[in-house]
């Protein structure tokens, strides 16, 4: 009688576990498509354990652990959640400061490069005017050709940078502003 009750309880447990397996959508599809799977799972406790492990496994994605895990961490280490979020916030703020500083440095460098180029152009123009005034014709013409070539190269470079897929959005905005001035 005792063995019979145990067998009946085991059978009920097996039925319950199989129902849990069937509730899991991917496994229920497999069990419906392949009828022998249920028989193997019912007769072989080791296979049933493997399937149950698959049913009980959890998936989570995202930057934060699931709330249940946070509760467990909080029990082991009080203040864990608060400390973790504070650390994540500090890291995000530090990253934002680094990015802002890098963009600021890039913008300053770009401005300095434009100013230096403008100074060189003005000096070359002054040299052209001075040499032309002194009666030299060949040198001012050559310098004028160089200036025109540099201007074309600069304008084409700005145009190409504006359509560069590797340029960041902030660079494209600066380029657009630079070319509109």
C-alpha positions in Angstrom: 0.0 0.0 0.0 2.8 2.3 0.9 4.6 1.6 -2.4 1.4 2.1 -4.3 0.9 5.6 -2.7 4.5 6.6 -3.4 4.1 5.4 -7.0 0.9 7.4 -7.3 2.6 10.5 -5.8 5.6 10.1 -8.1 3.2 9.8 -11.0 1.4 13.0 -10.0 4.8 14.8 -9.6 5.8 13.5 -13.1 2.5 14.7 -14.5 2.9 18.1 -12.9 6.5 18.4 -14.2 5.4 17.5 -17.7 2.6 20.1 -17.5 5.3 22.7 -16.5 7.3 21.6 -19.5 4.3 21.9 -21.8 3.6 25.5 -20.5 7.0 26.5 -21.8 6.3 27.5 -25.4 9.4 26.3 -27.2 9.3 22.9 -25.4 5.6 22.4 -25.8 6.0 22.8 -29.6 8.7 20.1 -29.5 6.6 17.8 -27.4 3.6 18.2 -29.8 5.7 17.7 -32.9 7.6 14.6 -31.5 5.2 12.4 -29.5 8.1 10.2 -28.3 9.6 13.1 -26.3 6.8 12.9 -23.7 7.2 9.1 -23.3 11.0 9.5 -22.9 10.6 12.3 -20.4 7.9 10.4 -18.5 10.0 7.1 -18.3 13.5 8.5 -17.8 13.9 10.7 -14.7 17.4 11.9 -15.8 16.0 13.3 -19.1 13.1 14.8 -17.2 15.6 16.6 -14.9 17.5 18.0 -17.9 14.3 19.2 -19.5 13.1 20.7 -16.2 16.5 22.5 -15.9 15.8 24.0 -19.3 12.3 25.0 -18.3 13.5 26.7 -15.1 16.4 28.5 -16.6 15.9 32.3 -16.9 17.0 34.8 -19.4 17.6 38.4 -18.8 19.2 41.2 -20.8 19.8 44.8 -19.9 22.1 46.9 -17.8 20.5 46.0 -14.5 19.9 42.6 -13.0 16.3 41.5 -12.5 14.6 42.9 -9.4 14.6 39.4 -7.7 18.3 39.2 -8.0 18.7 42.7 -6.6 16.6 41.7 -3.6 18.9 38.7 -3.0 22.0 40.9 -3.3 20.4 43.4 -0.9 19.9 40.6 1.7 23.6 39.6 1.5 25.0 43.1 1.2 22.7 45.8 2.5 23.0 49.0 0.4 24.2 47.1 -2.7 21.5 48.4 -5.0 22.0 52.0 -3.9 25.8 51.7 -4.2 25.6 50.0 -7.6 23.3 52.7 -9.1 25.4 55.5 -7.6 28.5 53.9 -9.2 26.7 53.6 -12.6 25.6 57.2 -12.4 29.2 58.4 -11.6 30.5 56.4 -14.5 28.0 57.9 -16.9 28.7 61.4 -15.7 32.5 60.8 -16.0 32.0 59.5 -19.6 29.9 62.5 -20.5 32.6 64.9 -19.1 35.3 63.1 -21.1 33.2 63.2 -24.3 32.4 66.9 -23.8 36.1 67.7 -23.1 37.2 65.8 -26.3 34.6 67.6 -28.4 35.7 71.0 -26.9 39.3 70.2 -27.6 38.5 69.2 -31.2 36.5 72.4 -31.8 39.4 74.6 -30.4 41.9 72.7 -32.6 39.7 73.3 -35.6 39.4 77.0 -34.8 43.1 77.3 -34.4 43.8 75.5 -37.7 41.4 77.9 -39.5 43.0 80.9 -37.9 46.5 79.7 -38.9 45.3 79.0 -42.4 43.8 82.5 -42.7 47.0 84.1 -41.4 49.1 82.2 -44.0 46.6 83.2 -46.8 46.9 86.9 -45.7 50.7 86.7 -45.6 50.8 85.2 -49.1 48.4 87.9 -50.3 50.6 90.6 -48.8 53.6 89.0 -50.5 51.8 88.9 -53.8 50.8 92.6 -53.5 54.3 93.6 -52.4 56.1 91.6 -55.2 53.7 92.9 -57.8 54.3 96.4 -56.6 58.1 95.8 -56.9 57.7 94.8 -60.5 57.9 91.0 -60.3 55.2 89.3 -62.3 56.1 85.6 -62.3 56.3 85.1 -58.6 52.9 86.8 -57.7 51.2 84.8 -60.5 52.7 81.5 -59.1 51.7 82.4 -55.6 48.2 83.2 -56.8 48.0 79.8 -58.5 49.1 78.2 -55.2 46.4 80.1 -53.3 43.7 79.1 -55.7 44.8 75.4 -55.5 44.8 75.6 -51.7 41.3 77.2 -51.6 39.9 74.5 -54.0 41.5 71.7 -51.9 40.0 73.3 -48.7 36.6 73.6 -50.1 36.5 70.1 -51.6 37.8 68.7 -48.3 35.0 70.5 -46.4 32.4 69.2 -48.9 33.7 65.6 -48.6 33.8 65.7 -44.8 30.2 66.8 -44.7 29.2 63.6 -46.5 31.6 61.3 -44.7 29.6 58.4 -43.2 32.4 58.0 -40.5 32.1 61.6 -39.3 30.1 62.1 -36.2 26.8 64.1 -36.2 28.5 66.9 -34.2 31.3 67.1 -36.8 28.8 67.3 -39.7 27.0 70.1 -37.8 30.2 72.0 -37.3 31.2 71.5 -41.0 27.8 72.7 -42.1 28.2 75.8 -39.9 31.8 76.3 -41.1 30.8 76.2 -44.7 27.8 78.5 -44.3 29.9 81.3 -42.7 
